[in-house]
Amino acid sequence: MSDEEKAEMMREFVKALEVFDQEKAYSFCADDLVWVMPMKTYKGKEELREFFKWLSDTVKDYKITETGNGILVQGDKAFFEHTMSGIMQGEKVSYLALCAYEFKDGKIKELRTVFDRLSIAEQASSKWLPKKFVNTIVSQMQKGLD
């Protein structure tokens, strides 16, 4: 499989995620896929089902947009810079995500995703008390930077 074919597979995988097409997304993944995310590590397609359920229940109007460095592929490793956006808890959110892919036998074997969960919480918190808590944490983290 060429580097360009891997890049195209990543784009198709992301399109399947956007429309919550689990079966199509799974078709690009090894049975023993490991997906490391800030909130949890998922091992295998069965564990991944709970992530898809959470995603479809939690995020509306989900969109993934290639940005910045886009997709870089070198052999069996790839990097994908993109923004993710949607509506969470009734609020519009948009955040940068970085993903490292590893391929084996033409499938996604490992995927590591990083994004700023605090930024998401800051955007999605609309009620007074949760917003106050999140803003307090953000203020404490920024002390001395302004």
N, C-alpha and C positions, 0 to 999 in steps of 0.2 A: 504494500500500500504506500503510495507516494505521500509526501508532505502535504501537497495540495488536497489529496483525497481525505487526509486526516482533518485538515482545516474545514473542508466541506462537511465532514461527519459532525464536527463540533457545532457548526452552524445549524445543521438539521436537528441535532440533539437539543439545542437551545430553543429552536422553533417548537419542538414537541413539548418542552417544559412550559413555554408561554401559553399553550392551549390546553395544558394539563392532559396530554395524550401519553399516559403512562406506558402503554404497550409499545408505542413507537420509540419513546425514550429508552425503554429497556432493551430494545433491539440493537442499540448501539453499545450496550454495556456487557462486560463479561459477567457470568453468573456470580462470581465471587468479587464483584466490584467493591471497592472501599471508597466511600465518599466522606472526607473529613470536612466538617463545617464548624463555625464558631460555637454552635450550640450542641452539637453531637456528632459522633462518628457513626455512619451507617455502613454495615457490612452485609453485602448481598442484596439481591433484588427484593427479597421479602421484607427486610428491615427498611428498605427505601420506600416501601408502600406507605409507611406512616408519615414520612416526610411529604410525599405527594398529597396525602390526605390533608395534612396540616396546611400545606401551601394553597390547595384549592379552597379550603375553608376560610383561610385567613386573608389572602390577597386577591383583590378584584382588579380587573383591567391590567393584568400582569404584562410587562413589556421588558425585554432584554435588548439592549442596544450596544453593538460593538463600538468601542470608543478608544481614544488614546493610541496605544500600541496595537490594538486589535488582536489578531491571532498570529502568533509566532510558533512555527513548528520546526523542530530539529530532531530527526530520527523518531524515536518512540516517546519523546517528551514534547509538550506544547504548553503555551501560556496564552491566556485569553483575558484581555482587559475589557470590561463592559460596565454599563450602568444598568441597574435594575430599578424599575419603577412600578407603581401600582397604588391601590388604595387599601390602607390598613386602618382598621378601627374608624373608618369614615374619613380619614385624612390622606391626602396625597403624600407619597414618600418617593424619594429618588436617592440612590446611593451607588457609589462605586464598588465594584467587586472585581477581585482578581482570582483567576482559577489556574491551577497547574494540573495538567492532564498527563497521564502515562498510559500508553497503549501496549497491548500484547495480543498477538494473533488477530489483528484487525478490529479489536474491541477496546473500549475504554476500561482499563484495569483499575486505575486509581485516579481520584479526582480530589484536589484540595482547594477549597474555596475560602477566601477571606473577605470580610466586609465589616464595616463599623456598626455594630449593633446599637451603640449608644446614639449614633446619629439617627438611626431608624426610630428608636424610642423617642428621641427629641422631636422628630417630625410627626410621629403617630399619636403622641400624647395630647389629647384635646381636653380632657377633663381637668379641673383645677388641681386636685391633689396629685395625681400622677405627673402632671406637667411640672408642678412645684418640686417634686422629688428629682425628676430628671434634670431640671434646670439647676438645682443645687449641686448635683454631681458634676455637671458640665462646668459650672462656675469654679468648683474646687479644683478640677483638673486644669483649668486655664489660669489659675493664680500665677502671677509672675510672668505670664506671656504677653499680656497687653501693655 
